[in-house]
Amino acid sequence: MPSAIVFQSDFGLVDGAVSAMHGVAYSQDTEMKIYDLTHEIPQYDIWEASYRLIQTVEYWPEGTVFVSVVDPGVGSSRRSIAVRTSSGRYIITPDNGTLTHIKRMLGIEEARIINESSNHLPHSELSYTFHGRDVYAYVGARLAANQISFEEIGEKAEVDSIIELPVVDPVFEHNTIEGTIDVLDVRFGSLWTNIPHDLFAQLSIAQGERVEVSIRNDTRFVYQNIVTYAKSFADVRAGESLVYINSLQNMAVAINQGSFAKAYNIGTGTSWRIKLKKAPRIIYEN
């Protein structure tokens, strides 16, 4: 019985690219279980591809194979890589930073450089622009179907050599935590930060109490207000802002039944900084 294979890309669904990758996988084993994580990653956005993997990988069974193709360097000298996570899942992807969050937050047990001369879709040797189909889907499906072992994918690579995108760690200083806005909860416009709940807990703010939130993009302040630290959206009125713990156990900011990102034109990345601190009661009770 083959393992499941899960696809992610920035291809969208308006043409046949994703269907072609599905077809390559299905052709390796007609019992293959094929799923999609998302194909709506913004074009060339490696950071978001990395984040969506860490948001998802751990919730799939051990042995699941993920194929992630956000590949602005397709056809260049960038490496193609396969990794086994510390929890026994596999990821096939360009080595371009897509594994940043997996490497930092989950851990990678072993990495292999894909030998593209022997591991590619037959009769695709002259194509250098669709490695998602010709290399990644093909290798991922063969691995999931147990047609090749992980070791047969290619030579071993040092885990430390895997490319990481720049990351800014959250900082606790003077009873204030500063972090970054890593990604949006796209459909609902919530801000997902890199501030873990256990660091936020050092502020000693109980649910129902207030948090002073300030957000800047580089040196330009775009938001500052006092909001409720809530257990869920139902704890505040519609249209009211809140701070809450998201599904990754990090702190997030949202508007109940509204888009915080659209309301205040807030983006993501290391230039978007957020500060959280306990709001003095005298301010919000008067």
C-alpha positions as CSV (number, residue, x, y, z in Angstrom):
1,M,0.0,0.0,0.0
2,P,1.6,3.3,-1.0
3,S,1.9,6.2,1.4
4,A,-0.1,9.4,0.8
5,I,1.5,12.2,-1.3
6,V,0.6,15.8,-0.7
7,F,1.2,18.6,-3.2
8,Q,1.9,22.3,-2.7
9,S,2.8,24.9,-5.3
10,D,2.3,28.5,-6.5
11,F,0.8,27.2,-9.8
12,G,-2.9,27.9,-9.1
13,L,-5.6,25.8,-10.7
14,V,-6.4,27.8,-13.9
15,D,-4.4,25.4,-16.1
16,G,-3.2,21.8,-16.2
17,A,0.0,22.1,-14.2
18,V,-1.3,20.6,-11.0
19,S,-3.3,18.0,-12.9
20,A,-0.2,16.9,-14.7
21,M,1.6,16.4,-11.4
22,H,-1.3,14.3,-10.1
23,G,-1.1,12.3,-13.3
24,V,2.6,11.6,-12.9
25,A,2.0,10.4,-9.3
26,Y,-1.1,8.3,-10.2
27,S,0.9,6.7,-13.1
28,Q,3.4,5.3,-10.6
29,D,0.7,3.5,-8.6
30,T,-3.0,3.6,-9.3
31,E,-3.6,3.0,-5.6
32,M,-1.8,6.2,-4.8
33,K,-3.6,8.6,-2.4
34,I,-3.1,12.1,-3.7
35,Y,-4.0,15.2,-1.8
36,D,-3.3,19.0,-2.1
37,L,-2.1,21.2,0.7
38,T,-2.5,24.4,-1.4
39,H,-1.7,25.7,-4.9
40,E,-2.5,29.3,-4.0
41,I,0.9,30.3,-2.6
42,P,1.6,33.8,-4.0
43,Q,3.9,33.5,-7.0
44,Y,7.6,32.9,-6.0
45,D,6.8,33.3,-2.3
46,I,9.2,30.8,-0.8
47,W,8.6,32.2,2.7
48,E,4.9,31.4,2.6
49,A,5.6,27.9,1.1
50,S,7.9,27.2,4.1
51,Y,5.3,28.4,6.6
52,R,2.4,26.4,5.1
53,L,4.6,23.2,5.4
54,I,5.2,23.8,9.1
55,Q,1.5,24.5,9.5
56,T,0.6,21.1,8.0
57,V,3.2,18.4,8.0
58,E,2.9,17.2,11.6
59,Y,-0.8,16.4,11.2
60,W,-0.2,13.8,8.5
61,P,0.7,10.1,9.2
62,E,4.3,9.1,9.5
63,G,5.7,8.2,6.0
64,T,3.6,10.8,4.2
65,V,5.4,12.4,1.2
66,F,5.1,16.2,0.6
67,V,6.0,17.7,-2.7
68,S,6.4,21.5,-2.5
69,V,7.2,23.4,-5.7
70,V,7.7,27.2,-5.4
71,D,10.7,27.5,-7.6
72,P,11.7,30.9,-9.0
73,G,15.2,29.3,-9.7
74,V,13.9,26.5,-11.8
75,G,16.6,25.5,-14.4
76,S,19.4,27.1,-12.4
77,S,22.1,25.6,-10.3
78,R,19.9,25.4,-7.2
79,R,19.7,21.9,-5.7
80,S,16.8,19.6,-5.6
81,I,16.5,18.0,-2.2
82,A,14.6,15.3,-0.3
83,V,14.5,15.3,3.5
84,R,13.1,13.1,6.2
85,T,11.9,15.1,9.2
86,S,12.6,14.1,12.7
87,S,9.1,12.8,13.0
88,G,9.3,10.6,9.9
89,R,7.6,12.6,7.1
90,Y,9.3,13.3,3.8
91,I,9.5,16.5,1.8
92,I,10.6,16.8,-1.9
93,T,11.4,20.4,-2.9
94,P,13.9,22.9,-4.3
95,D,16.6,23.8,-1.8
96,N,15.8,27.5,-1.8
97,G,14.6,28.2,1.7
98,T,11.3,26.2,1.5
99,L,12.5,24.1,4.4
100,T,13.3,27.0,6.7
101,H,10.5,26.5,9.2
102,I,10.7,22.7,9.1
103,K,14.4,22.8,9.8
104,R,14.1,25.3,12.7
105,M,10.9,24.2,14.3
106,L,10.5,20.5,13.6
107,G,13.9,19.2,12.7
108,I,15.4,17.3,9.8
109,E,16.9,13.9,10.4
110,E,18.5,13.3,7.0
111,A,18.7,15.0,3.6
112,R,19.5,13.7,0.1
113,I,20.3,15.6,-3.1
114,I,18.1,14.4,-5.8
115,N,20.1,12.8,-8.7
116,E,18.1,14.4,-11.5
117,S,20.0,12.4,-14.2
118,S,18.6,9.2,-12.9
119,N,15.5,10.4,-11.1
120,H,13.3,12.2,-13.6
121,L,10.2,11.4,-15.6
122,P,11.1,9.4,-18.7
123,H,11.4,11.4,-22.0
124,S,11.6,14.7,-20.1
125,E,15.4,15.2,-20.4
126,L,15.1,18.3,-22.6
127,S,12.6,20.2,-20.4
128,Y,14.1,22.5,-17.7
129,T,11.0,24.5,-16.8
130,F,8.6,22.0,-15.2
131,H,10.7,20.2,-12.5
132,G,7.5,20.1,-10.4
133,R,6.2,17.5,-12.8
134,D,9.4,16.0,-14.2
135,V,11.4,15.7,-11.0
136,Y,9.6,16.4,-7.8
137,A,6.2,14.8,-8.5
138,Y,8.0,11.8,-10.1
139,V,10.5,11.3,-7.3
140,G,7.9,11.9,-4.6
141,A,5.5,9.4,-6.1
142,R,8.1,6.7,-6.5
143,L,9.1,7.2,-2.9
144,A,5.5,7.1,-1.7
145,A,4.9,4.0,-3.8
146,N,8.0,2.2,-2.4
147,Q,9.5,2.0,-5.8
148,I,12.7,3.6,-4.5
149,S,14.1,4.0,-1.0
150,F,15.0,7.3,0.5
151,E,18.7,6.4,0.1
152,E,18.3,5.8,-3.6
153,I,17.1,9.3,-4.3
154,G,20.7,10.6,-4.3
155,E,23.8,11.3,-2.2
156,K,23.5,12.3,1.4
157,A,23.8,16.0,2.2
158,E,24.6,17.7,5.5
159,V,21.5,19.0,7.1
160,D,23.4,22.2,8.0
161,S,23.8,22.9,4.3
162,I,20.1,23.2,3.7
163,I,19.3,26.8,2.7
164,E,17.4,28.9,5.2
165,L,15.7,32.3,4.7
166,P,16.5,35.1,7.1
167,V,14.6,34.9,10.3
168,V,14.3,37.4,13.1
169,D,13.8,35.7,16.5
170,P,11.3,37.3,19.0
171,V,12.8,39.3,21.9
172,F,11.6,39.9,25.4
173,E,12.9,43.1,26.9
174,H,11.6,45.7,29.4
175,N,8.3,43.8,29.8
176,T,7.7,44.0,26.1
177,I,7.9,41.3,23.4
178,E,8.9,42.2,19.9
179,G,8.4,39.8,17.0
180,T,7.6,39.7,13.3
181,I,4.4,39.1,11.4
182,D,5.2,35.9,9.6
183,V,2.1,35.2,7.6
184,L,-1.6,35.9,7.3
185,D,-4.5,33.6,7.9
186,V,-5.2,34.4,4.3
187,R,-9.0,34.0,4.1
188,F,-9.8,35.9,7.3
189,G,-6.9,38.4,7.4
190,S,-5.6,37.5,10.9
191,L,-1.9,38.3,11.6
192,W,0.2,35.3,12.7
193,T,3.3,36.3,14.5
194,N,6.5,34.4,15.4
195,I,5.9,35.0,19.1
196,P,5.3,31.7,20.9
197,H,2.7,31.4,23.6
198,D,5.3,30.4,26.2
199,L,7.2,33.6,25.7
200,F,4.0,35.7,25.7
201,A,3.1,34.0,29.0
202,Q,6.0,35.8,30.6
203,L,4.0,39.0,30.4
204,S,1.5,37.5,33.0
205,I,-1.6,38.6,31.0
206,A,-4.7,36.5,31.8
207,Q,-7.3,35.9,29.2
208,G,-9.8,38.7,29.3
209,E,-7.2,41.3,30.2
210,R,-5.8,43.8,27.7
211,V,-2.7,43.9,25.6
212,E,-1.1,46.9,24.1
213,V,-0.3,46.1,20.5
214,S,1.9,48.2,18.2
215,I,2.9,47.4,14.6
216,R,5.4,49.0,12.4
217,N,6.8,48.4,8.9
218,D,10.5,49.3,9.2
219,T,10.4,52.7,11.0
220,R,6.8,53.6,10.0
221,F,4.2,52.9,12.7
222,V,0.9,51.6,11.2
223,Y,-1.1,50.5,14.3
224,Q,-1.2,51.1,18.0
225,N,-4.1,50.2,20.3
226,I,-5.2,48.2,23.3
227,V,-7.0,45.0,22.6
228,T,-8.4,42.0,24.5
229,Y,-6.4,38.8,25.0
230,A,-9.2,36.3,24.3
231,K,-9.5,32.6,24.2
232,S,-11.5,32.6,21.0
233,F,-13.3,35.0,18.6
234,A,-16.6,34.5,20.5
235,D,-15.1,36.3,23.5
236,V,-15.3,39.7,21.8
237,R,-17.9,41.6,19.9
238,A,-18.1,41.5,16.1
239,G,-15.7,44.2,14.8
240,E,-13.6,44.1,17.9
241,S,-9.9,43.3,17.8
242,L,-8.3,40.5,19.9
243,V,-5.0,38.8,20.6
244,Y,-5.3,35.0,20.7
245,I,-3.2,31.8,20.4
246,N,-3.3,30.4,16.9
247,S,-3.1,26.7,15.8
248,L,0.7,26.8,15.9
249,Q,0.7,27.9,19.6
250,N,1.9,31.3,18.5
251,M,0.3,34.7,19.2
252,A,-2.0,36.2,16.6
253,V,-4.0,39.4,16.1
254,A,-7.4,39.5,14.5
255,I,-10.7,41.3,14.1
256,N,-13.8,39.3,15.0
257,Q,-15.7,38.8,11.7
258,G,-13.3,41.2,9.9
259,S,-9.9,41.3,8.3
260,F,-7.2,43.0,10.4
261,A,-4.7,42.9,7.5
262,K,-7.1,44.8,5.2
263,A,-8.3,47.2,7.8
264,Y,-4.8,48.5,8.5
265,N,-3.0,47.5,5.3
266,I,-0.6,45.2,7.1
267,G,1.8,42.9,5.3
268,T,4.2,40.1,6.3
269,G,7.9,39.5,6.5
270,T,10.8,40.5,8.7
271,S,10.3,44.2,8.1
272,W,6.9,44.0,9.8
273,R,7.5,44.1,13.5
274,I,4.9,43.8,16.3
275,K,5.2,44.6,20.0
276,L,3.0,43.2,22.7
277,K,3.0,44.4,26.3
278,K,0.6,44.4,29.2
279,A,-1.8,47.4,29.2
280,P,-2.0,49.3,32.5
281,R,-5.5,48.8,33.9
282,I,-5.9,52.5,34.6
283,I,-5.9,53.1,30.8
284,Y,-8.6,50.7,29.7
285,E,-10.8,50.8,32.9
286,N,-11.3,54.5,33.0
